[in-house]
Amino acid sequence: MSTIISAQMVHELRTATGAGLLDCKKALTESNGDVAAAVTILRKKLGSKLDKLSTRATKEGLVESYIHVGGKVGVLV
């Protein structure tokens, strides 16, 4: 029986490990929604790359927004 994997579960696993979205979803699917087992699967699959990703911090960045006149079109860059 398959467990439904929600976006919230994928987000929590991604926040905890730093792995990519698709990798997190595949690991959760393989572990039937068990987060602890999914972390183990990701560690086996990604190896030392997972440790490097989880400690990486964003040091620089800028987010800009634009809302067009009338408010029907908006952009975040």
C-alpha positions as CSV (number, residue, x, y, z in Angstrom):
1,M,0.0,0.0,0.0
2,S,1.3,3.4,-0.9
3,T,1.4,6.4,1.4
4,I,0.4,9.8,0.0
5,I,3.5,12.0,0.1
6,S,2.5,15.7,0.8
7,A,4.4,18.8,-0.2
8,Q,4.8,19.6,3.5
9,M,6.6,16.2,4.1
10,V,9.0,16.9,1.2
11,H,9.6,20.4,2.4
12,E,10.5,19.2,5.9
13,L,12.8,16.5,4.6
14,R,14.5,19.0,2.2
15,T,14.9,21.5,5.1
16,A,16.5,18.8,7.3
17,T,18.8,17.4,4.7
18,G,19.4,20.0,2.0
19,A,18.8,17.5,-0.8
20,G,16.9,18.3,-3.9
21,L,13.1,18.1,-4.1
22,L,12.9,15.1,-6.5
23,D,15.5,13.2,-4.4
24,C,13.4,13.9,-1.2
25,K,10.2,12.8,-2.9
26,K,11.7,9.6,-4.2
27,A,13.2,8.8,-0.8
28,L,9.9,9.4,1.0
29,T,8.0,7.3,-1.6
30,E,10.5,4.5,-1.2
31,S,10.2,4.7,2.6
32,N,6.4,4.9,2.6
33,G,6.4,8.3,4.2
34,D,8.8,7.5,7.1
35,V,11.1,10.5,7.4
36,A,13.8,8.8,9.4
37,A,14.1,6.0,6.8
38,A,14.0,8.6,4.0
39,V,17.0,10.3,5.6
40,T,18.9,7.0,5.6
41,I,18.0,6.4,2.0
42,L,19.3,9.8,1.0
43,R,22.5,9.3,3.0
44,K,23.1,6.0,1.1
45,K,22.2,7.5,-2.3
46,L,24.0,10.9,-2.0
47,G,26.8,9.9,0.3
48,S,29.0,12.8,1.5
49,K,27.3,15.2,-0.8
50,L,24.3,15.3,1.6
51,D,26.4,16.4,4.6
52,K,27.9,19.2,2.4
53,L,24.4,20.3,1.3
54,S,22.9,20.4,4.7
55,T,25.6,22.7,6.1
56,R,25.5,25.1,3.1
57,A,24.3,28.6,3.8
58,T,23.1,31.3,1.5
59,K,25.6,34.1,1.8
60,E,24.5,36.5,-0.8
61,G,21.3,37.1,-2.7
62,L,18.6,39.6,-3.5
63,V,14.9,39.3,-4.2
64,E,13.1,42.0,-6.2
65,S,9.4,42.2,-7.0
66,Y,7.4,44.1,-9.7
67,I,3.6,44.5,-9.8
68,H,2.4,45.9,-13.2
69,V,-0.2,48.7,-13.2
70,G,-3.6,47.2,-12.6
71,G,-2.2,44.5,-10.3
72,K,-2.9,41.5,-12.6
73,V,0.7,40.7,-13.5
74,G,3.5,40.4,-10.9
75,V,7.1,39.0,-11.0
76,L,9.6,38.0,-8.4
77,V,13.2,37.8,-9.4
